[in-house]
Amino acid sequence: MTSVSWSSDGSRICSGSYDDTVRVWEVSSGECIRTLKGHSSTVSSVSWSSDGSRICSGSDDSTVRVWEASSGECIRTLEGHSDYVDAVSWSSDGSRICSGSQDNTVRVWELASGQSLQTLEGHSSRVDAVSWSSDGNRVCSGSYDNTVRVWEVSSGQCVHTTGFDKNFRFASLEFSLRSHFPFFLSSMTFLDISWRGLLPVGLNSLRFGLSWSAASVPRFAVAVSTGM
């Protein structure tokens, strides 16, 4: 597995894999209840829409796909990146998707039209993590250039950049619900830049994904892989 994401009600998890598929899992039974096929290469990132009805996935085939969770049907293929898509995230209202790619850009997509609304340029290396703010006005991105950037979606402008040690690698990134600052998960460290605090989590994998449950009991799912 390369990536995981919880449904909003906490009852299902979707996962991306090196076998080019997205799988939907029932948490209570641990059973795979649906396999979504269509990508032609590794699925590097997955994300549920906030209402739980759709899943988006980013792949090494350079596309983003949008799936109906109930049927497994692919309803949209978003094309525009020129290299692997390593990260995807839904806006809170489900109308837009952002994606990060090894072409060093972040793209913002409109689901209804399938069009790329913005191409956010500024990173000097691959973008491995992206996340929306809860109000849908900002996107944050983590890159192999050892920076996190925060972007105003309406203008496409970078409004904040934070740099890190050269050995820091981003595995997952989320905006905090209590502030306008994002949280980050690297291969070794969970970091909240609004508090400048570090909490080691004891993970040291070459590649993994993290997803927090929105359910009342805090839980998280981690996909770990030792392959590149």
C-alpha positions in Angstrom: 0.0 0.0 0.0 1.1 3.6 -0.7 -1.8 5.6 0.7 -4.9 5.4 2.9 -8.0 7.6 3.6 -11.0 7.3 5.9 -14.6 7.9 4.9 -16.2 10.7 6.8 -18.3 8.4 9.0 -15.3 6.3 9.9 -16.8 3.0 8.6 -14.6 2.6 5.5 -11.0 3.0 4.4 -9.8 3.3 0.9 -6.2 2.5 -0.1 -3.9 2.9 -3.1 -1.4 0.3 -4.1 1.5 -0.7 -6.3 -0.9 -3.1 -8.1 -2.5 0.0 -9.9 -5.8 -0.4 -7.9 -7.8 1.5 -5.3 -9.5 -0.8 -2.7 -12.4 0.1 -0.4 -12.3 -1.7 3.0 -15.0 -2.2 5.6 -13.5 -1.3 9.0 -15.8 -3.5 11.1 -15.0 -6.7 9.2 -11.7 -5.9 7.7 -13.0 -7.1 4.3 -12.3 -5.5 0.9 -15.7 -4.6 -0.4 -14.7 -3.0 -3.7 -11.7 -2.8 -6.0 -11.4 0.2 -8.4 -9.5 -0.5 -11.6 -8.5 2.0 -14.3 -5.1 3.4 -13.5 -2.2 2.0 -15.6 0.5 2.4 -12.9 1.0 2.7 -9.1 -1.8 4.6 -7.2 0.3 6.9 -4.9 -2.5 8.8 -3.2 -6.2 8.5 -2.3 -8.7 10.8 -0.7 -12.5 10.5 0.3 -14.8 13.4 -0.4 -16.3 14.9 2.8 -19.8 13.4 2.1 -18.2 9.9 1.6 -19.8 9.5 -1.9 -16.6 9.8 -4.0 -12.9 8.9 -3.9 -10.1 10.6 -5.9 -6.8 8.9 -6.6 -3.5 10.1 -8.0 -1.2 7.8 -10.0 2.2 7.3 -11.5 0.3 7.3 -14.8 0.2 11.1 -14.3 -3.6 11.3 -13.9 -6.1 11.9 -11.2 -9.3 9.8 -11.3 -12.6 10.4 -9.5 -14.7 7.4 -8.5 -18.2 6.8 -7.3 -17.6 5.0 -4.0 -20.9 3.1 -4.1 -20.5 1.6 -7.6 -16.7 1.8 -8.2 -17.3 3.6 -11.5 -14.7 6.1 -12.7 -16.6 9.3 -13.4 -13.8 11.7 -14.3 -10.1 11.4 -15.4 -8.1 14.6 -14.8 -5.2 15.0 -17.1 -2.6 17.8 -17.1 0.4 16.8 -15.0 3.5 15.8 -16.9 4.8 13.4 -14.3 3.7 11.1 -11.5 0.9 12.4 -9.3 2.0 11.8 -5.7 -0.8 13.5 -3.7 -4.5 14.4 -3.9 -6.9 16.1 -1.6 -10.6 17.2 -1.7 -11.9 20.6 -0.9 -14.4 20.5 2.0 -17.4 21.2 -0.3 -16.4 18.4 -2.7 -16.3 20.7 -5.7 -12.5 20.9 -6.2 -9.5 18.6 -5.9 -5.8 19.6 -5.5 -3.0 17.4 -6.7 0.8 17.4 -6.2 3.1 15.9 -8.8 6.7 15.0 -9.6 6.5 17.8 -12.2 7.0 20.1 -9.2 3.6 21.7 -9.4 0.3 21.7 -7.5 -2.9 21.8 -9.6 -6.4 22.8 -8.5 -9.2 21.0 -10.4 -12.9 21.8 -10.8 -14.8 18.5 -10.5 -17.9 19.6 -12.6 -15.9 20.5 -15.7 -12.8 18.4 -15.1 -10.7 21.5 -15.9 -7.5 22.6 -14.2 -8.3 26.0 -12.5 -4.9 26.8 -11.2 -1.3 25.5 -11.6 0.7 26.5 -8.6 4.4 26.9 -9.4 7.2 27.6 -6.9 8.5 24.3 -5.7 11.9 23.2 -7.1 11.3 19.5 -6.6 8.5 16.9 -6.5 5.4 17.7 -4.5 4.5 14.7 -2.3 1.8 16.1 0.0 -1.1 18.4 -0.4 -4.1 19.5 1.8 -7.0 22.0 1.7 -7.8 24.4 4.5 -11.3 23.8 6.0 -12.7 27.0 4.4 -11.4 26.0 1.0 -9.5 29.2 0.5 -5.9 27.8 0.9 -3.9 24.8 -0.1 -0.7 23.7 1.5 2.0 21.5 -0.2 5.0 19.6 1.0 7.9 19.0 -1.4 11.3 17.2 -1.7 12.8 20.7 -1.9 12.4 20.6 1.9 9.7 23.3 2.0 6.0 23.6 2.8 4.1 26.3 0.9 0.7 27.7 1.6 -1.2 29.1 -1.4 -4.2 31.3 -1.8 -6.4 29.3 -4.2 -8.2 32.3 -5.7 -5.0 34.1 -6.8 -2.6 31.2 -7.1 -0.1 33.1 -4.9 2.2 31.5 -2.4 1.5 33.3 0.9 3.8 31.4 3.3 6.9 29.2 2.9 8.6 27.2 5.7 11.9 25.4 5.1 13.3 22.3 6.8 16.5 20.4 7.2 17.6 18.6 4.0 16.9 15.2 5.5 13.2 16.0 6.2 10.8 14.2 3.9 7.0 14.7 3.8 4.8 11.7 4.0 1.5 13.4 4.9 0.2 16.9 5.5 -3.0 18.2 6.9 -4.4 21.6 7.9 -5.2 22.0 11.6 -8.9 22.5 12.3 -8.0 25.0 15.0 -5.8 27.3 13.0 -4.7 28.3 9.5 -1.4 26.3 9.9 -0.8 22.8 8.7 0.4 19.7 10.4 3.1 17.5 8.8 4.2 14.0 9.0 7.7 13.1 7.9 9.3 9.7 7.9 10.3 10.3 11.5 8.4 13.3 12.9 4.9 14.8 13.4 5.2 18.5 13.2 2.8 21.4 14.0 4.4 24.6 12.8 1.9 26.8 14.6 3.3 25.5 17.9 6.8 24.6 16.7 6.5 21.3 18.7 7.9 17.9 17.7 6.3 14.6 18.6 8.3 11.5 17.4 6.0 8.8 16.1 8.6 6.1 15.6 8.0 5.4 11.9 11.0 5.1 9.5 9.7 3.7 6.3 10.7 4.7 2.8 7.1 5.4 1.8 3.8 5.6 3.8 0.5 7.4 4.0 -1.5 8.6 7.0 -5.2 9.3 7.4 -7.0 10.6 10.5 -10.5 9.3 11.2 -13.2 12.0 11.6 -15.2 9.8 14.0 -15.7 10.7 17.6 -13.0 8.3 18.8 -9.6 9.5 17.4 -8.0 6.9 15.2 -5.6 6.9 12.3 -4.7 4.4 9.6 -1.2 4.1 8.3 -0.1 2.5 5.0 3.5 1.4 5.1 5.7 0.2 2.3 9.4 -0.5 2.1 9.4 -0.2 -1.7 10.1 2.9 -3.7 
